[in-house]
Amino acid sequence: MIKNKKTPHVKHEIKLQSKSNIPTSA
């Protein structure tokens, strides 16, 4: 149950980290 609710949250966090990783790596 928790995994289902955490699935969208994790996806959002990954997208945020990916966006933050681009400038950080640059």
N, C-alpha and C positions, 0 to 999 in steps of 0.2 A: 504494500500500500504506500509506504513512505517512498519506495523507489520510484513509483509512478509519479509522485508529486515532485520528486527530486530530479527526475529526468529533464524536465523543461528548465529547471533552475541551473543544472549542470551545463546544459547546452548554452544557456545565456552567459554563464560565467566563462565558458571556453571561448565564446565569441568576443567577450570583453577582453580576455587575456590575449587573444590572438591580435586584437586591434592594438592593445597596449604593447604587445611584443614587437610589432612592426617598427614603431618609433624607437623603442628601446634598443632593438637590434641595429637600427640604422645609426 
